[in-house]
Amino acid sequence: MFEQITVVNSLLKILKVKGFTAQAKEQITVLIDTLTTPRGQRIRQEIATYLATLSSLTATDETLVCCSDIIESYFGKFKQRSIQTLHIH
């Protein structure tokens, strides 16, 4: 789970600081490719879908300003659920 949180925090930082660009997409793709656990693979798929959506909204040389508050909220909920799951087991 620590690996997943680290990757998500890194991608949030990229999007918040740089916005979404082709270069940011490449960086994030490298990050999410490190998620190999079953849970990590689910997260990787969700993020890949999100990146595809962002890609469809921008031209290759454009920067899409990203508000990460919604993303952070989503992953905050994920973290809470993960922690609750760990306490149950």
N, C-alpha and C positions, 0 to 999 in steps of 0.2 A: 504494500500500500504506500510506503514511503516513496518508492520509485514513481508511482503514479502522481502523487502530490507534487513531487519535484518537477516532473515533466509539465504538469498543468500550470504550475506557478511560472515556469520558464516561458511557456507559450503565452501566458497572460502578459508577462513583462514585454515580450516581443511586440505583441499587438498594441499594447498601451503606449509604448515608446515610439515604435516605428510605423504603426498602422499596418494595414494589410497590403502587401506588395508581392510581386512574384518572388523576390528574394526572401521575404518573411515566410511565404508559403514553403519554400525549400527548407528553411531553417526548422520550421515547425514539423515538416514531414520527417526530417532526420530525427528530431526529438521523439515523435510518436512511434517511429519504427523501433524504438528501444523498449516499448511496452509489449512484453511477451507473455505475461500471465493471462489466464482466461479473462479476468476482470480488465486487465490492461488492454487486451484485444478489443473488448467491447468499447472501452473509452477511445481507443485509437480509431475505431470505425465511426463513432459519433463525431470525433474531431475531423476526420477525413471528409465526412459528409458536410460538415460546417465549412471546411475549406473550399470544397467544391461549390457550395452556394456563394461564398464570397468571390470566388474566381469568376462565376457567371455574372457578377455585378460590376466587375472592373475590367478595363482593358489591360493589356500586358504591361504597359508603362505607367499606369495610374497607381495612386496611393489611396486606399480607402481608410478614412479615419475610423477607428474602432472605439466604441465606448465599451470598455470591458466590465462595467458594473453588472450588466445582465449576465455575462459569462461568469463573473466571479460569484454571483448569487447562485447560479446553477451548480458550479463546482463546490461552493460552500455547502449546498444541500447534499451533494454527493459525499463530501467528507464527513458530514454529520451522520449520514446513513451508514457509511463504512465504519465509523467509530461505534455506532450503536450495534452493528452486526458483530463486531469484534467482542463487545461486552456480552452479547447474548451467547456466544459460543464459548 
